[in-house]
Amino acid sequence: MDLGLDGKVAIITGGSKGIGRATALRMLEEGASVLACARGMQALEETVTAARGRESGRLAVMQADLAESATMDKIVERCIAEFGRVDILVNNAGSARLGRIDELPDAVWLEDYQLKFFGYVRMARAVMPAFQQQRAGVIVNVIGIGGLMPSAGYLSGGSANAALNHFTKALADQGAPYGVRVVGVNPGPIATERYRGFVRPKAALSEAEAEKIVAEALKESTPLGRAGNPEEVADLIAFLASDRAAFITGASVAIDGGKNRNGLAN
Ligand SMILES: NC(=O)c1ccc[n+]([C@@H]2O[C@H](COP(=O)([O-])OP(=O)(O)OC[C@H]3O[C@@H](n4cnc5c(N)ncnc54)[C@H](OP(=O)(O)O)[C@@H]3O)[C@@H](O)[C@H]2O)c1
């Protein structure tokens, strides 16, 4: 299926690792041009190396901290300077911590929300005027099934995700009259650096023992008997960002190996 992403321009936050990098590579293969943003230059450079020979679109990378409110306009400006326009925003940079109420002081909540909630809101606000003016554009929010499955051990991340599912639906209403779509993706366990860090035992174990425990946890993480891989999420994001998904807006799609038990939607 040709997604028709050839010639489109996408900003991908957190585009240097995990789901974000896989999405950048997928979009490049489809002929889109990508501005990938993250804090660490090394992983951005590794993404450039990974893209070599696979891409038909152009890749630019930018060092940016999405927890800082001044960053958003600079990212959009850079994208327009580099590629002349923006068609797609993939809000993906996020990393809320695990923790119960007694383990999460205000500072942790505020830090997690700065990135995972306000990072997405501010990026959406930065692209929305151009999207409305060009009467086209897609925002894909990479959220997480933690927002659909409340858990005492993932309070800040889960509640930020719940808020982002709400935000996705509500912003879609604003975009619809202008032909601007806003969609969400709710990944379950995806075997990225971040998720492996969650399940890796904190005890002092040998590398082999720790890896064995991680492998077991990934196996038990979903009814399908495995964690997802970033490329599977990237395929879904690329589809949702494409005109093939032109009738999908305001929806958040779960990609979780059947893990979400809460309700039939999502
Ligand atoms: N993996 C899962 O199981 C899973 C499940 C549900 C939802 N999600 C969501 O999916 C998204 C991607 O997760 P992932 O597992 O792919 O994570 P990952 O492998 O840790 O990659 C995270 C990316 O975000 C960047 N990033 C982190 N903090 C940033 C900041 N302050 N400013 C700019 N960039 C930042 C990282 O680069 P730098 O560190 O260099 O900045 C990296 O490129 C997250 O929003 C996460 O909540 C993941």
The ligand as a MOL file (V3000), in Angstrom:
LIG
                    3D

  0  0  0     0  0            999 V3000
M  V30 BEGIN CTAB
M  V30 COUNTS 48 52 0 0 0
M  V30 BEGIN ATOM
M  V30 1 N 8.2810 1.7440 25.1640 0
M  V30 2 C 7.0980 1.5540 25.6820 0
M  V30 3 O 6.8020 0.4550 26.1700 0
M  V30 4 C 6.0590 2.6450 25.6690 0
M  V30 5 C 4.7630 2.3160 26.0980 0
M  V30 6 C 3.8040 3.3110 26.1160 0
M  V30 7 C 4.1240 4.5990 25.7190 0
M  V30 8 N 5.3930 4.8950 25.3220 0 CHG=1
M  V30 9 C 5.6750 6.2830 24.9370 0
M  V30 10 O 6.3410 6.3000 23.6970 0
M  V30 11 C 7.2260 7.4210 23.6320 0
M  V30 12 C 8.6000 6.9390 23.2000 0
M  V30 13 O 9.0560 5.9780 24.1490 0
M  V30 14 P 10.3120 5.0420 23.8590 0
M  V30 15 O 10.0990 3.8250 24.6650 0
M  V30 16 O 10.5560 4.9450 22.4000 0 CHG=-1
M  V30 17 O 11.4640 5.8960 24.5800 0
M  V30 18 P 13.0590 5.9040 24.3610 0
M  V30 19 O 13.5250 4.7220 23.6230 0
M  V30 20 O 13.6070 6.1970 25.7160 0
M  V30 21 O 13.2680 7.2020 23.4560 0
M  V30 22 C 12.8630 8.4390 23.9510 0
M  V30 23 C 13.2420 9.5220 22.9680 0
M  V30 24 O 12.8150 10.7870 23.4960 0
M  V30 25 C 13.9570 11.6400 23.6540 0
M  V30 26 N 13.7500 12.4920 24.8120 0
M  V30 27 C 13.6220 12.1320 26.1100 0
M  V30 28 N 13.4900 13.2160 26.8760 0
M  V30 29 C 13.5400 14.2910 26.0370 0
M  V30 30 C 13.4870 15.6990 26.2210 0
M  V30 31 N 13.3650 16.2620 27.4470 0
M  V30 32 N 13.5670 16.5040 25.1450 0
M  V30 33 C 13.7080 15.9760 23.9050 0
M  V30 34 N 13.7640 14.6600 23.6610 0
M  V30 35 C 13.6910 13.8310 24.7220 0
M  V30 36 C 15.1390 10.6860 23.7910 0
M  V30 37 O 16.3970 11.2710 23.4530 0
M  V30 38 P 17.2700 12.0750 24.5530 0
M  V30 39 O 17.1950 11.2910 25.8300 0
M  V30 40 O 18.6450 12.1460 23.9700 0
M  V30 41 O 16.6520 13.4320 24.6900 0
M  V30 42 C 14.7370 9.6360 22.7610 0
M  V30 43 O 15.0010 10.0920 21.4520 0
M  V30 44 C 7.2150 8.0760 25.0300 0
M  V30 45 O 6.3740 9.1940 25.0150 0
M  V30 46 C 6.6350 6.9770 25.9130 0
M  V30 47 O 5.9550 7.4850 27.0250 0
M  V30 48 C 6.3630 3.9460 25.2820 0
M  V30 END ATOM
M  V30 BEGIN BOND
M  V30 1 1 1 2
M  V30 2 2 2 3
M  V30 3 1 2 4
M  V30 4 1 4 5
M  V30 5 2 4 48
M  V30 6 2 5 6
M  V30 7 1 6 7
M  V30 8 2 7 8
M  V30 9 1 8 9
M  V30 10 1 8 48
M  V30 11 1 9 10
M  V30 12 1 9 46
M  V30 13 1 10 11
M  V30 14 1 11 12
M  V30 15 1 11 44
M  V30 16 1 12 13
M  V30 17 1 13 14
M  V30 18 2 14 15
M  V30 19 1 14 16
M  V30 20 1 14 17
M  V30 21 1 17 18
M  V30 22 2 18 19
M  V30 23 1 18 20
M  V30 24 1 18 21
M  V30 25 1 21 22
M  V30 26 1 22 23
M  V30 27 1 23 24
M  V30 28 1 23 42
M  V30 29 1 24 25
M  V30 30 1 25 26
M  V30 31 1 25 36
M  V30 32 1 26 27
M  V30 33 1 26 35
M  V30 34 2 27 28
M  V30 35 1 28 29
M  V30 36 1 29 30
M  V30 37 2 29 35
M  V30 38 1 30 31
M  V30 39 2 30 32
M  V30 40 1 32 33
M  V30 41 2 33 34
M  V30 42 1 34 35
M  V30 43 1 36 37
M  V30 44 1 36 42
M  V30 45 1 37 38
M  V30 46 2 38 39
M  V30 47 1 38 40
M  V30 48 1 38 41
M  V30 49 1 42 43
M  V30 50 1 44 45
M  V30 51 1 44 46
M  V30 52 1 46 47
M  V30 END BOND
M  V30 END CTAB
M  END
